[in-house]
Amino acid sequence: MADGPTSSISAVSDGRLIAETADRIAVPKVAPADSFVLHAPLELLARAELLEYVHAASRGRAVARVRWLGDKYDDAGEPVEEPAPLDARSIDEVARTLIDALAAGDLDDVDRAARRLGETATPAELRRLVAPSIVASLAAAAHGSILLWLLPRVSARHGVTSALLREPARELARHPDWRIRWFESAGEPTSQSLLEALLDVPMVGLPGSVFIYPIMNQAEESGIAPKLLAGLTTEHIDVQQTRRELSRVAAWSMLQEPPDYAPYGWSHCLTMPQAVMGIAGDSDGHGVRDGVDGRVAAAVAATHVVGFRAALGQRALVPDYRPEPPSAGVFDEALANGPETAAAFAFHRPGDGLDALVADLASNAALHFDAHLVKYTLACFDAAAADPTQRRLYLAAAASLAGWWAQQPSDGFFT
């Protein structure tokens, strides 16, 4: 938790800034999104959530990062012209228009419908209406589910609207054929548990690219995902247990694999499947009971983990991860010494020091320029909340990535 209270006046002011920044970031760009533009809506949502954890002394600079994000987005390219209004109709009809336009790859109709939904649908309604159609998409780097996972939470606190869907929806429409499909055919029952399957993924190497679509397409087209995960299409799914197992494998990957793919590979191995399971039906906590079918969500989320393990994995994972006690005695020193020392420092914190560690990790991420560090740190906090017996594991994973970034050049601002 943060180390001091935030005044109600500053909290209201910060919330207004977050909502205003969301309105700026909601306006799509004409050009196909680069990594910054694609991640900007998600980065904003994650930064807003991290404000609840940062040290009070860091909050002002963390809020300044939100302002920086909006300014950077404004400078990131030419905005689209505002679309012609869509005739007034029910949100269900508007959602159907959006879903049909996404399938047709019609960017203009997508933006018209997304803009209308942004005006009329609550974030919870948006998730209910849109999530089942986009959960298996690999367009927009398969990040659509992250938006739908985080948006209702941030909206409830800061008033961010569903308009934030506009830019991601436009990117989803650019490649409507990029989807995970293997689970659409029923598989054969298997005696292997999901965790056993995830630990048994063959390491085949990169498919010539580190981007999301080739990695996940390799997992499907090679037959690796269908072979290992076929049972998910025939069995009852315990959404929360599935989420915990996927998150543990993702955290072990961050901690036990070489750091080559830590910032953009192993971070996605947690954030993407976590979001998919978060919008699954029969979820507790932040999840939704009328969300994506649990078996579909499990198949998609597990394919994400299998895809990353197959393409990026170099080592067999050891489930009983426990690092040696660290040599560093304070947080900043541990980060400066790199991922292994930072992870060990976090893992071995005394129980009464874990809340302070959370504030340290949140403040470090909230002041940093990288969207992936921001998203991943929040994802580790969420994973720890959903799997509290493994809290140290997830805090160690967050510290590991923070330690990797501590050894990289800074942008010279806020950090």
Helices and strands as residue ranges (DSSP letters): H 8-25, H 35-50, G 56-58, H 59-74, H 91-104, H 107-120, H 123-134, G 139-142, H 144-158, G 162-165, H 166-174, G 182-184, H 194-199, H 212-221, H 224-229, G 230-233, H 239-256, G 259-261, I 262-266, H 267-278, H 294-312, H 331-336, H 339-347, G 351-353, H 354-366, H 371-386, G 388-390, H 391-406
